Amino acid sequence: MQKAIWQLCLGLVCSAAVLAQNTPPGTRMIASTVPANGDVNPYGVAIVPTTVGNLTAGNILVSNFNNSSNLQGTGTTIVQITPGGGRSLFAWINADALPDSCPGGIGLTTALAALPSGWVVVGSLPTTDGTAATAQAGCLLLLDPWGNVAETIANDWISGPWDMTALQQGGQAFLFVSNVLNGTVAGGGSVVNQGSMIRITLDLPSSGAPVVQSITTIGWGFPERTDPAALVIGPTGLGLASDGTLYVADSLNNRIAAFPNAISTQDPPTTGATVKMGQPLNDPLGLTIGVHGGNIQTVNGNNGLLAFTTAAGAAVAVAVLDSNGSPKGARALFGLADSGHGIYYVDDATNTLNISQ
């Protein structure tokens, strides 16, 4: 994705004045997401739940998908940002120094989660030149609280991990991951109905890295395709409600899907029940569940809007998060997270973390 505002800046970081003037009313810019190595295109957002190691509770982690040359699928950094705007580097991942395999290398996606135990999990969908033609399956990376990669998860279930949500219960964690590369590159831009949703159960020992206990495919058949501007379009945002229902942003079908009892279900994989289809959804990408009220919150890939939908499928509100470009807000929004005091979201058009309150 091209970064119109980024191109106006000198050096590695835009000035606060340039960034702030491109923030819509009702939102506030917190900080640039660009670290010292120049990575751009912020994708994943996760709120840190526990102070441990280099992590501070209440801070926000952001993963970058592009390198300083703006090539998609080549970003290698996770930054940690305070609510007040302080930024530090949490992790800079070297593809040549991984403990295990990650097919294709490193290109950090929207799949980002921070567990109360201090483990951080991030997805990689890598390319060598920023195009879908060179995209490879990637992996999930498990980082300790100091930002070191302790383990990778790479197998036949993982093919282009695009987004993720997670839940920790005692000594176990459940990762829900959407995959968008099942047959997509071979499709050459045509839609293929092979997007998947998997559940990974992790054991969390008192010492040492998490251990994969099981992997289950709970969703299958989502439409996905390569795209010159977005690299890949397919099932993206995931949110787990308090009743155990997993909600999925089914981007190409322009809908929100639901999977009840997602933590334990062994039902044959489907594309889920339709909660909402059509307006105000417009290519829903990032998704999270509201802390207060439990509404499903999605950001649109085509118009820069945040949409609020009830579990019953009623559209209750929309908010403008990005109005840059033409059409306004297109391809600017991905990851978001609700803190209970506001909704943190990344803006790809300005390479910033923002809050809507």
C-alpha positions, 0 to 999 in steps of 0.5 A: 500500500502506498503511503501518501502522508509518509511520502511527505515526510523527511527522514524516518518519522513524520512530524507531529504537526503533519500527522495530527492535521490528517487525523479526523475529528473525534480521534486523536493521534498517539504516535508514529509507528515507524521504528528506527529501521524505517518499517512502515504499514502498521497492521496488528494491534494488541494491548499488553495485559500484564507487566512482565519483562519489557512489556508494560500493562496498558501499552499497545503493541503494533506490528509492521508489515512493510520495510522502509522501501514500502515492500509488503510482506517484509516488515520485521518489527513490533513497536511498543507504544504508551498511551501517552505517545512514547514509543520503543522497539519491542522486537526486531526479528531476524529471519536468519536467526530463528530457532525453527522454520518459518517458510519464506522469512518474515513479514509481520501481519495483523495476527498479533496477540499478547497473553497475560503470561507475557508471551507475544504471538505474531503472524508472518506472511512473507514476500521477497519483493513485496508482491503476491507472486513471491508470498510464502506460507509463513508461520506464527512466532512466539516471543518471550516478554523481552522480545526474543523469538523462542519458538515458531509454529509452521505446519500444513494448517498455517498458510498466510496467517493474516489475523488472530485473537487469543484467550488464556485460561490458566495454563492454556491459551487458545489462538484463533488464526485466519489463513489467506494463502490456501491456493491463493497465489496459484489463483493468480488474482481469481477468487478461491474459496479456501480461506481457513480459520484454525484454533491452536491450543497451547500448553503454558508450562511454568518454565520454557516455551509454550507447547502446541497441544492441538490444532483444529480447523473450525472454519473453511471455504472463505473467499480469498484472492491476491490483490496488487494494493493489499497483497491478499484479501480474505478472512481477516479480523477475529474477535472472541466474545465473552460467550465463546462466540468467534466473530470473523470479518469475511472481507470479500463477502462483505459480512461478519460471520459467527462460530459459536462455542469456538473454544471447544467445537469439533463441528465440521468446518464451514464459513460460519453463520452470517451475523451481518452482510452489506452496509455499513460494512464495506470490505471489513478488515480489522475486528474486535469486541467492545469491552462495554456492551460487547458490540462487534467493531469492524474497520472498513477497508474501502472507506475508512469507517468504523462500524458497530454491530450487535451480536443480533446483526443490527448496525448501531453506529459508524465513525470516521477514522480516516478520510485521506485519499480517494476514495476517502480512507481506502486501504488505511485501516487494519488492526484495532483493539478496545481498551474500555476507554477508547479504541486504538487503531492503526492508520496505514495512510499516516503510519500512526497509532490513534485512538477514537473516544 
